Amino acid sequence: MTEFLRAYIACALWSSHDESTPEGGEPMDRNYDTEDLAPETLAQMRADCEAFLDDAKIVACVGGRVSGAGHDFWLTRNHHGAGFWDGDWPEPDSDYLDMQARKFPEVNLYVGDDGKIYC
């Protein structure tokens, strides 16, 4: 698993809730980790990360900040109010990364009846 994908998954679990209570439940990362992802969820996450990074300009913009980019890819594509555009990335890289991430549809995670995480 790449550093980018690990950061993407960590952010997904941190920013998603398990819906175990009417108020939304706990953040998934309190009770779940990568091993709890359904195989098809992990495959989709990997495919999305690879598709995002299949752009030489994105790879150049990211440089050595691979972990931060994985985190911000999840936040940006899901409209979490933070991401590539919030000041941590230099211009014009931030605009390009933001534009490319927003081409991906929003993803929501949920815990299935089998205790595995699906999207």
Number of C-alpha atoms within 10 A of each C-alpha: 6 13 14 21 23 18 20 25 22 19 20 24 22 16 17 17 21 20 14 11 9 6 8 11 12 16 17 22 18 11 10 17 14 14 10 16 22 18 13 12 16 19 12 14 21 19 13 15 19 14 11 18 18 11 11 9 13 18 16 11 19 19 10 10 13 19 18 19 26 26 22 26 29 28 22 24 20 20 13 11 9 16 25 25 20 13 10 12 20 12 12 10 17 20 14 15 25 19 15 17 22 16 11 16 10 13 13 11 17 16 19 12 7 8 12 16 24 18 16
